[in-house]
Amino acid sequence: MRVRGRLQLLVYCCCLAVLLYSPGAAADEEGEKEDVLDSKTSSVSDEPESEYTSRTHVIAGQTFSSSEETRTPPEEDVSKNQEGESPSADLEEDTSPIDGAPLEYNDLQEPQVQKPVVTAIGGTADGEPCQFPFLFLEKEYAECTTEGREDGRLWCATTYDYRKDEKWGFCETEEQSNKRRHMQEAEALYQLGIKILNETSKKSLKKEAYHSFLKAADMGHIKAMEKVAYAMLFGEPLKQNIQSAKELFEKLNDEGSPRGQMALGFLYASGLGVNSSQAKALVYYTFGALGGNLIAHMILGYRYWAGIGVLQSCESALTHYRLVANHVASDISLTGGTVVQRIRLADEVENPGVASGMLEEDLIQYYQFLAEKGDVQAQVGLGQLHLHGGRGVEQNHQRAFEYFNQAANAGNSHAMAFLGKMYSEGSDTIPQSNETALHYFRKAADMGNPVGQSGLGMAYLYGRGVPINYDQALKFFQKAAEQGWVDGQLQLGSMYYNGVGVKRDYKQALKYFNLASQGGHILAFYNLAQMHATGTGVMRSCHTAVELFKNVCERGRWSERLMAAYNNYKDGNPNSAVVQYLLLAEQGYEVAQSNAAFILDQKEATIIGENETFPRALLHWNRAASQGYTVARIKLGDYHFYGFGTDIDYETAFIHYRLASEQQHSAQAMFNLGYMHEKGLGIKQDIHLAKRFYDMAAEASPDAQVPVFLALCKLGVVYSLQYIKEANVKELFSQVDMDQLLGPEWDLYLMTIIALLLGTVIAYRQRPHPAVPRPAGQGQRQAQPNPPPEQQPQPQQ
């Protein structure tokens, strides 16, 4: 539905109240890579019925022979256009309910809904209710079927035994039947596209998949429309067309799609294709969140946390972030999630020598060469890279298994432990096997490996391949934790928190969760957030809980779009990159905010009007600075100093520089403060304070020493001129009596001294300089050509 004017604000207020007090909508956050084909089939058997003779007779109003009576059913039942496949979504769209949500959300169950009564249309029993189940061809049907009809129309029997009574009718009108078959064709095209995406990562084949999505979208398929709209918005793999994407999102909004509502909110928030309106953005985000979209929840959480377009509310932010964090935490496996690569474009440009964390292709090939030659450390390193992904390496469990297997055969305990983790978790390429996992865990643990010890602890804790034994689990977790392994620390904290195998002790739980969080374990952040949110074992702190939950939420699968945006930027497509960064910036990613601001600052994105680049960049620099990014804070000072996107305001610029200096000890900010004190810009001119800030900048960073030296030299000249000006030199010299000070002939003495100095200089310049002696034979050696390679002396053996 479309919401306009005052009605829009009224509906927003109502929905906002419902959202804040609702128990929490379940949502699915599977990524595009997890789209799978529908494996559900009709309950009717494919086997022919042998007891029917080869004679013609009437079935549901049509005449068939016995061979036609036993046709196999279609692959899937779409009589009601229900979606039976596993949920499929893009990285940024998450709307379908999932099972097994953690903590207080895991007991939410769908209520039992009574099926509506189906009335037969036409046939021999028009207007009578359908009988379910009914018997046809010796098979029972619990719903309408197309079995036995060539036209594909759904029908049902109104008595139990169709063969006996032949009472039947259609379950749909002819128009409904045509529409259903139309949507069935669209669904087939959509599933074809999903199949192609799952089987390849090549761009050319991805385009082929999206051609199928385009056809399905033209036929009104909702999920296909969502995929096409986002592909047009991001410009990958379809050509970027924001206006067409907006039109599709509006159609999706009319159909009640939470993904479409969230996307429209993003367009209004960022002003892409529409006039920017934070009020409309908030309305659409709210509807998207009510529909269960996790991205919308995350955006609302950040807005309430930062007070963007709404009154700042820590509790409201906590509600949204906790819901999203529950789903992110439930998706974490034993092997851990994918690595979130955070690369700042500004840092790459200003510090080109600093590594971004990405591995060059040549370096990866070098490690592969070492691994092929039997280098165990290279094998383990490559195995971990392919297991988790990141640093420019795609996640590939098959290759990770191969590298770990090679290193394990060479006796490496770390590789054995990771093989155990892979077998314990299982994947598409590695079958799950508790026995094999236990074998590798034992071998690694016997060699003192903490990963193996932690794996053994998990086996005893949950009874995987061995009987449950909390004492043994505690022992192995303690051994792993003593060696600093985060999984061991996390599981120890969980045992103390839940009182499993030990006396419940929240202080010990807090201790081990803190240790695991220092190692970056996402579940440690999640558990700490829960403790601070509920005040369990610690003083309740909404602010701390929100920050921890936000950290967890930013590790969701949508974080993979950070690398997609970075790769687009490096491939020379800043328009696609900036849109993706802007969406992530709405979700509260500080690195996305700074990168979006950087691209706008460089005026590389042509989809943004030239007059709007600096104001929008200023907005995102401000948001990034509020999250503690030093460069963003300095940029804010620069924008106010030079008047980029705002009026020139030296006082505001001075405030931002001072914050960067005091909070982040930025040498650049200190240097700028020195300059402003020197010139008296935004502050009273003070040469002494200027020198102090220059000296502080030189101490804060070695790179600032050269510019500080030049600035101090200039400052010395300025100070000297100012001193002379203040001392009134003319009046000073008029008061000095040189005759009384040096005698009446002082001018003759001065002239004599000057003449002697001048003569000395002239005599020195006219004196001949002796030639510098050179070692004997030097000229000959220099003139002698280098001997040919075969005549050059060889090193001694």
N, C-alpha and C positions, 0 to 999 in steps of 0.2 A: 504494500500500500504506500501511497505517497502522502507525506505529511507536509503541510504548508502553513506558513504564517503563525497565528496565535495557536491554532490547533496543534501545531508541531510542538510548541513549547509546553502546552497543556499535557499532551501525551508523554512528552519527555519527563515531566515532573512525576506523572503517575508511574511510568516505567522505572524511573530512578528509585522511587520508594519501594517498588516491588523488588528491584534488583538488590537493594541494600538489605532487605529483610528476607530474601528467598534463601532456602537451605543450601543452594549451590547447584548449578547446572552441571551435569556430567558432560564431558566433551572428549572427542577423540583427537589425538595429535600425531597420527601416523603420517609419515612424509610421502612425497611423490614416489620414492623408491619402493615403498611398501604396497603400492597398488597391486592387487592380485586379481586373478580371474575368478569368476563365480563358479564354484564347483558343485553347487546345488543342482539337483535334477528332480524331475517329477517322481512321485512315489509309485507310479505305474511301472510294472515290469516290462522290460524289453522282450521277454520271451513270448513267442506266439502261443495261442491257445489251440491245442491239438484236437480238443473234443468237438470243435465246431466243424460241421460238414461243409463241403464246397457247394453251398447253395446261396442264392440271393435272397435277402430279406431286408426289412426296414430297420434302421438304427437312427434314432433322433431325427426322423423326418427325411432321411436320405437312403437310397438303395445302394447296397454294397455287396460284393461277394465276400466269402470268408477270408480271402487273402487281404482284403482291404480292412476287414474288421480288426485285424491284429497289428495295425501299424504301430511303430515305436513312437513314444511320446516325444515332444520337443525337449531340448536340452534344459530348458528352464521355464518355470511357470511364471508368467508375467501378467496373470489375469487381473491383478489389481495394481500392476505397475509398482510392485514392492521391490525394494533393493535388498537382495539376499546376499550380495557379495560382501567380502570383507571391506571395511571402510577404506576409501581411497581419498587422499587429499593432497593438495600442494603443501609445501613447507609452511606457508603462511595461513592455511585454512584448516580449521579443526572444529568440526561441529557435531560429529556423530557420537553417540554415547559409547563408552567403553566399560568393560567389566574390570573388577579388581582394583578400583581406586583405593589408595591407602587410607588408613586411619578412619576418621569419622565418616568418610564418604564411601567406604566399602560395603556398608550395610544398606545403601540405598538400592532398592529393587523396583523394577517396573511393575506397576499394578496389573493385576489380571483383568484384561479387557474382554468382555463378552462379545462374540462375533455377531454382527447384525444378521437378521433373517433375510435370506435371499428369496425373492419371489420370481417364479417362472414367467417368462414373457413368450407368448405364442406357443407353438408346439401343440401337444395334446392335453396339456394341463395348465393353460394360461391362467395366471393369477393365483395359482396354488403355491404354497411354500416348498422350497427344495428340501429334499430329505438327505441329510448327511449323517453317517456315510450312506452311500447307495452302492448296489452291486451291479457291475457291468463287466461282461466278459470274464466272469469269475474273479474279478478284482474289486476291492472296495475303494471308493473315492471319498475323501473327506472334504472335497471342495469341487467347484465347477471344473470341467475338463473340456478339452478340445478333441479328446480321443474319439475316433470314429467319424470325424467330419473333415472333409477336404477343404472347406472354406475357412477353417480355423476359428469358428465362433464357439464361445464357451456355452456349455449346456449342463443341465443337471436333471436327475430323475426326482419325481415327487413322491415315489414310493421306494422302498428298500430294493426290491428286485426289479430292475428295468426289464429284463427278458420276460418276466412273468406278466407284468402289467403294462409295459410300454407307455408309461406316463412320464412325460418329459416336457421341458421348456427351456428357452434360452435364458442365460444369466445376464445378458446385456443386449442393448439395442444394436442395430446394424451400425449406427454412427459410433457408438461406444466401441464396437468391435474393430472398426476401421482405425479409430484413434489408438486403441491398444496395440494393434499390429504395427501402426506407424511408430509408436514409442518402442516397440520391440525391435524394430529395425534400427532405431537410433541407439538403443542399448547395445545392440550387436556391434555397431560402429565404435561406440565408446569403449567396449571391452577389447576390440581389436587394437585401438590406440594404446590402451593400458598394457596389453600384451607386448606390443612393440617396445614401449618404454621400459618394461621390466627386462627385456632381453638384450638391450643394447644401450650404450652411452654415446654412440656416434651422433653428431649433430644432424647429418643427412637423414638418418632413420628417425630421429626425433621429429624432424619436420614432417616426415611421412605420417607419424603418429598423430601430429596435430592437424594434418589434413583430414584424418578420420574424425577428430574432435570437431573440426569446423563443420563437417557434414552433419554430425550428430547435433551440434548446437543449432544449426539451421532448422533442424527438425524439432527443436524445443527441448532437448535433453538438458536438464539443469546442471548436472556435474560437468558435462562437456562445455556448456556455456561458461561455467566458472573457470575451467582450465584455459579456454580461449581468451577470456577477458583478462586473466592475469598474465598470460603470454603476451598479449598486446600491450598491457600496462608496462611490463618490464622489458619488452622488446627481445624476448628470448623464449623459444626459437622463432616466433613470428616477428614480423616487422613491427616496430613500436608505433602504436596509434592510440594515443590517450583518449581522443574523442570517441573512437569506436569502442574502446574499453569502457568508457563512461556510460555509453548507451547500453552496453550489455549488463553492466552493473545495475543500471536503473531497471532493466527487465528482471534481473534476478531479485532486486528489492521488491518488485511487484509480486514476485512469486514467493516472497517470504524467506529468501535465502540469507542466513546469517553471514555467509562469506561475502555476498554482494553488499549487505548492509555495512559490514566492517570496511570494505573497500571504498564505498561511497563516503564513509566517514573520513577515511584517509585522504581522498581527493579534496574534500572540503577543508580539511585541516592544513593540507600542503598547498592548496590553491592550484592544483593541476587540472586543467580543463574546465575549471569552474572558478567563480569568485570565492576567495577564501572566506570561510565562515566557521568560526570555532563553535558557535552555538549549534549549527546544523551537524557539524562533525560529532559533537557530544551526543546528539540525539541518535545518530546512526550507530555510533559506537555502543550506545546503551542497548539498542535493539539487537545488535550483533551479539552482545554479551548475554542478553536474555535468551537468545537462540542457542547458546552454548559455545560460541566461538572463543577459543582460548586467546587468540591474538587480541580480540576486543577486550577481554578481561585484563590482559596484560597492559594494554594501552590505558585503560581506565585506572588501573592500579598506579601507573606512573603519573597520570594526571592528578590523582588525589594526593599522591606523595609529594609532588612538586608544586601543586596548586595552580595547574595550567587550565584556565577556563572554568575552574570550579574552586570552591573554598577548600583550602588545604585540610585534609582529614586523614590522619594516620590510620584510624580504625577502618575507614572505607578502603584505603589502599591495602591494608592487611587482608581484608576479606577477598579482594580480587587476586592479590599475589598468592595467597595461600591456596586458593582453588587451582591456579595454574601450576604451582609448585607441586601439588599432590600428583598431578598427572606426569610431570617431568620426572619426579622421583620414582614413580611406578614403572617408568620406562628404562631405568638404569639396570643393566645386567651385571653379572659377575665380572665380566671382562671390562666393564666400564663403557661409557658412551664415547661418542666421537669427540675429538679435540676441537675446541673453539679457537680458531686462529684470529687474533685481534691485531690487525696491521693498521698503523696510522699513516695516512698519506703525507701529512705535514712533516712527520718525523723522517720519512724516507727522503723527502726533498731537502730538508734543512740539514740532515745528517746522512748523506749518501753512503758514507763508509760504515754506518751502523747496520748490522744484520737485522733483517725484518723477521727472522725466524723461518723463512722459506728456504728450502733446500734447492740449490741450482741443479738443473738436469745433469750437468757434468759430474757434480758431486755424487748424485744418486747412482749414476753409472759406475763411478769409481768404487762406491761401496758394494755394488752388485758384482763388480769384478773381483773384489776382495772376497766376497762371500762365495763366489764360484771357485776360488782358489783354496777355500777351506778356512778362511778367517772366521773364527767362532764369534768374536765380538761383533763383526759386521753382520753375520747371520742373525744374531739376537736383536741387534739394532733395527735391521730391516724388518724382522718379524714384528717387532713392536710398532713400527711405523705403519705397516700394512694392517695390523690388528685394530688400531685405533683411528688411523687416518690422520691427516693434518700435515703441516709443513710442506704442502705441495704434493703429498702422496695420497692417492685415493685409498679408501678402506677396501681391503681385499683379503678375506679370511683364508682363501685357498693359498695364496702366496705366503701369508703369515704362517700358516701351518707348515708349508714346505720349508721355510727358513728355520722355524723352531725345530722341526724334525731333524734337519741336518745338524743343527747345533746340539740337540739332545743326543744324537748318535755319537757325537764327539765327546759326550760327558759333561755338557754344560748344565748346571742345576737350574739356572734361570729359565732356560729353554724348556726343560722338563716341567717346571712349575706352570709355565704359560700354556704348554700343551694340556696339562691337567685342567686349567681354567677353560680352555676351548672345548674339551670333551665334556666338562661338567655343564657348560652352558648349552652347547650344541648350536648348529647353524645350518644353513642350506647346504654347505659343503662338508661340514664335520658332523657326523651323527652323534647324538647325545649318548654318553655311556658313563655311568657312575663308576663301573669297575675299572675302565681304562683311566678315567680321571684319578681315581684313588691310587692306581699303580704309579702314575707319574708324580702325584703329590707325595707319596711315601718316599720315592727315590730322591726327590728334591729336598724333602724335609730331613732325610737321613744325612744329607750333605750340608745341613745347616742353613738351607735357603729359606728366607722369611716368607716368600710367596708360597712355597710348598707347605710350610708350616701353617699359614693362614688357610690354605685350601684344605688341609687335613682338619683344621678346626671347624670349617664350614661343613665338612662331611659328617663329623661327629655331632655337630649342633643340630643338623637337620636330618640325620640318618640317611645320608646318600651313600649307599653301598656298604654301610656299617651300621650297627645298632646305635641309637642315640645315646651319647655319653657326654653329659655336660662337663664333667671333670676333665675329660680328655680335651674337649673343645676349649675350655678355659686355659688349660696348660699350653696348647699350641698357639692360641691367640696371644698369650703373654710372651711366648718366645718370639713371635713375629713382631709384636709391639716393641719389645726391647731392642730390636734391630731397626726400629723406625719405620716399619712397613705400615702404610696407612690403613689397609684392610684389616689388619690385626687390631690396630687401635680403634677403628670404627666398631668392629664386632665386640671388642671388650666393653666399649661404651654402651652398646646395645644390651649386653648381658647385665651390666650393672643397672641400667635404666629400667629394664623389665624384671629384674630379679630372677633371671634364669640361671640356675646353677650356682648362684651366689646370692648373698643378701642384698636386697635393693639398696643402692647407694647413689643418689643423684649427684653428689659431689664428684665421685669417681667417674660417673658417666660424663659429666661436664668436662672433666679433665681430659678424658680420652677423645671425646668429640672435638675439643679444641685442638688437640694434637693432630688428629686426622684432618681437620680443616686447614691447618697450616701446610699440610701436604696437598691441599687443593681438592680433597674428596668431596664430591657434590652432595652425597648423602650425609656427610658430617655437617655441612652447612644447613641442610634440611632439618636434621635432628636438633641442631642448636636453635634454629628458627622456631621450631615447635616448643622448645623449652622456654624461650624468651616470650613467645606469644601467650603461653598459658601460665607463666610464672612457676614452672616446675623446676625446683632445685636452684632457681635464681630469682632475683627480683624481676617482676614482669616489666618488659620494656618493649612497647609497640614499635618505637623507632628502630631498635636493634633487630627486632623480628622482621620488619619490612625490608631492611637492607639485606638480611640473610636470605629471605624468600626471593627477593629481586635477583640476587646472585644465582639462586637455583633456577629461576625462570629463564634467565639469560643463557642457560646451558641446554635449553630445549632444542628440538630438531630444527626449528626455524633459524637457529644461529648459523646453520650452514649457508644461509644467504649472504653472510658476511664475506665468505670466500668467493661466492658467485659474483658479488658486486665488485670485489677487488680484481677478479680476473677480467671482468668486463672493462674495468677502467684501464687495466694494463693492455688490453687488446684494442684500445682506442675507441671505446664506446662509452663516453662519460654520461650520455643521456640515460642509458640503461642503468649504469652504476648509481647515478644520483637518485633515481626513483627508488631503487632497492635500499640505498642508505637512508633515504627519507622515511620509508616505512619502518625500518629498524630503529631509526631515531625516535619515531612515535612510540615505539615499544620501550624506550628508555635506554637503549644502548649508547653509552657515552662515546665509544669509538665511532659509531655510525653517525652520531651528531657532529663530531669534529670532522669526519671525512666528508659528509654532505656539505658542511660549511666551507671546507677547503676547496671542493670542486666549484662551489658557487663563487668563492673568493677569487679563484683563478679565471672565472667567466668561461669555463669550458663546456657547460651544459647549455645547449642552444634551445632546449624546451622551456627554459625560464627566461622571461623578458629581461633585457639588459638593465632596465631601471629597477628591477625587483631583486637582482642578484645580491647586492650588498645588504639590503634590509633583511632578506631571508637568511643570508649568511650570518648576520649579526644575531638573529634569533637563535640559531643553532650553536653559535659560539657561546652565547649566554647560557644555554642549557648545558653544554659540555663543561663550561667553567663552574657551574653550580654543582657539578659532580666531581670537581677537584682536578680538572685537567689544566695544567699550568699554561701551556701554549694558548689555550682558549682564553684564559684570563688576560694574558698579554695582548692577544688579538682584540679583545674588547677595549683595552686601553688604546690600542692603535686606531681602532675605528672611531672612537670619540676624539682622539687627538687630531686625526686628519679629516674627520667629518665623512667617513664612509658609511652610507646608509643611515646617517643621523646627523644632527647639527654638531659643529665643533664645540666640544665641551672639555676644556683642560682640567677642570676640577674633577669631573667624573673619570677622565683618563688617569689622573693622579691617584684616585681611589683604587682603581683596578690594578695599577702598577704596585701600589703599596700592599694590596692584598696578596698579589703574587709574590712580592718580596718577603712578606712576613709569614705567609702560610706555606709556600713552596720553596722559599729561599732561591728564587730565580735570579741568576746573574743579569739576564737581559732586563728584568724589571728594575733591578737596582741601578743599572746603567741609565735607564730611562728616567728614573727618579733623580739621579744626579744631574742629568741634562736639564730637567724641568726646574730644579733648584738653581742651576747656573743661570738659566734664562729668565727665571721668575714667571713660569707659565703655570697658572692654576695654583700657585703658591708664592709666598713672598720670596724674592731673590735672596739667596744665602750661599755665598761662595764656599764657606766652611762646610755646610751640610752637603753641598755638591761634591766636594773632595771626599767627604766621608763615604757617600754612596758609591763613588767611583772606586775607592779602595775596597769596599765590601764586595763589589762585583768582581774585582780581580782575585779576591780571596775565594769567592764562591766557585769560580770556574777558571781553569788555566786558559781556556779559549778567549777569555775576556781581557787578558793581560795586555795584549797589543793595543786594542782600541782604548783601553783605560789609560795606557801610557800616553797615547796621542792626545786624549782628552785632558789629561793632567798637564801636558805641555801647553796646550792652548789655555787651560785654566790659569797656569802660571803667568802667561803673558797678559791675560785679561786682568789678573790680580795686580800685576806690576803697574799696568796703565791706570788702573783704578786708584792705586796707592799714590801714584804721581799726581793724578788729577786731584785727589783729596788733599795732598800735601802742599799744593800751590807752589810749584818749583820756582817760578819767577820771583815771587816774594822771598823765598828761601835764599836764593842766590843774591838778592839785593841786600840782604842783611849780613852776608859774609864779607869781611874786609881782607882780601888776599894779600895786600901790602903788609898788614899787621900780622897775618898768619904765616906767610912764607918770606917776607922781606920785600924791600922796594924793587928788587931786580928779579922777582919770581918769574916774569914772562921770558926773560933771557934764559934762565935755567931750563924752562920748559922747552924752548925752541932748540937749545943745545941737545937735550935728551932725545928729542924727535929726530934731529939731524943724525945723531950717532946711530940710532936704530935703523934709519933709512940707509945709511952707508953700509951697515953690517949686512942687511938684506941684499943690497946690490953686489957686494963683494962675494957673498956666498953663491949667488946665482951665476957669476962670471967664472968661478973656479972650476977647472976641468975635473970631471968625475972619472976615477980609474975604472977600467973594465973589470967586470966580475969574473974571477978565474973559474974555469970549468974543469971538471975531471978529465984526465987524459983519455982520449979515445971516445969521448961522448959523442962528438959530432959524427965520427965514423959509424958508431953504433946506430945513431939515429938515421943516417943516410942509407945504411945497409938494409936491403929489403928483407922481409920475413922469409925464412927458408920454406920450401914447399913442404907439404905434410909429411912426405916420406923422409925428409931430411931433418925434421924437428926432433929434438932429443926426447926420448921416451922416459917415462917415470921409472925409477928403480923398483924392482920387485922386492 
